Amino acid sequence: MRLFAKKHPKDDLLINEINKTKLALEAVYSNFENVVDPDLIDSCIYEMNAVQNRYKFLLKQAKASEKNYC
């Protein structure tokens, strides 16, 4: 599933990164639901926070890029 439709050729990389990060976030949520060891839970939480922060950053970049074209 694509999050954003392509609007400008130079945004292709950003859109691709957002989509890859969205998939990574889904994967880390899935892993979190399936682990039981406390160390693995901590590891999943750490990874989840990292991927969520990357996703937020990329969305901000996309919004800023969108404003530049309006």
ZIFEN-V877341 format. One record per backbone hydrogen bond with DSSP energy under -1.0 kcal/mol. NH is the residue of the N-H (numbers start at 1). CO is the residue of the C=O. Records with the same first field share a line. If there is no record, write none. Layout:
NH: CO + CO
This chain:
11: 8
12: 9
15: 11
16: 12
17: 13
18: 14
19: 15
20: 16
21: 17
22: 18
23: 19
24: 20
25: 21
26: 22
27: 23
28: 24
29: 25
30: 26
31: 27
32: 28
33: 29
34: 31
41: 37
42: 38
43: 39
44: 40
45: 41
46: 42
47: 43
48: 44
49: 45
50: 46
51: 47
52: 48
53: 49
54: 50
55: 51
56: 52
57: 53
58: 54
59: 55
60: 56
61: 57
62: 58
63: 59
64: 60
65: 61
66: 62
67: 63
68: 64
